[in-house]
């Protein structure tokens, strides 16, 4: 493959990368009233990782401080018993989470 073709393919891939990126439309509402809009990246024990448009990298949020979460994106969740669930995320005002299976 010629160098010119490699350069063109590389440029096309770089330009297409933003097209496959997810929207930063997940909403996290904190107990103190702060609202964070970004992309939920993951939930590890007690820590929610969120990517923001205006932050280089992801931020870590203490799950115990989160009052409400909304996202229309599909997630794969693993419960403590090892079972897996796929669906969208939402939390209720009582603080219990729900997942709508798809």
N, C-alpha and C positions, 0 to 999 in steps of 0.2 A: 504494500500500500504506500502510495507516495506521501511525502511530507505534507503537501497541500491538502490532500484528502483527510489526513489525520487532524490537521488544524481545523478544517471545516467541521468535521464530526465532533471534535472537542468543544468548539464554540457552540455548536447546536445543542450539545448536552448541557453546557453551562447556562445557556439561555432558557432551556426547557425546565431547569431545576425549580424555579419559582412556581411553575405551573403545577407541579406535583406536590408542592408543600401544602399542608393543611391550613385552613383559616384559623386565626387566633380568636375564636369566638366563644370559647368555654368561659363560663362565669363562675367565679369563686367569691362568695360573700362571707366576710369574717364576722365574728361575734361583736367586734368593736365598730362595725358598720362599714369598714373598708370594702371596696369592690375591686376585684382584680379580673381583668379580661385578658385571656391568653390561651395557650394550648397546653392542656394537661398532658404531661409526658409519662407520668407513672405515679404509683402509690406504693411506697415501701412502708414497713411497719412504722406508723406514726408520722410519716413525712410525705407530703404531696409535692411532686416536682412539676413546675409550671414554666413554660417558655413564653416570654413576653417579647413583643415586637421591638421594644426600646431597651432591652437588656441583652448584653452579650452573654449567652448561655441561659441556663434555667435557674429559677430560684427555688428554694426549699421552703415549704410552708408547714408549720406544725398542724397536723390533722385535727388535734384537739381544739384548735382555735378557729376551725372552719365551721360556719353555721349552715351554709347552703351551697350546693354545687349544681350547675346546670350545664349540660353538653348534649349536642345533637349527634356527635360523632359516635361511631361504634367502638366499643372497648371489649377486650377479653380480660375477664377477671378470674382470679383463682381464689377460692374460699379457703379458710383455714383447714377444712376437712379434705382439701385436695381437689374438689370438684371445680369445673370451669363453667363460666357463664359468659355469654356474648350479648351485648346490647348497649343502649344509651344510659347515661348516668343522670340521676336527679336525686336530691335529698329533700326530705320533708322538713317542715318547720320544727318538728319534734327532734330532729337531728338523726333520725334513722334514714338510711339510704335505701334507694330502690333501684332496680335495674329492669328495664323493659326488654325482655328477650326477643330476639329477632331471628 
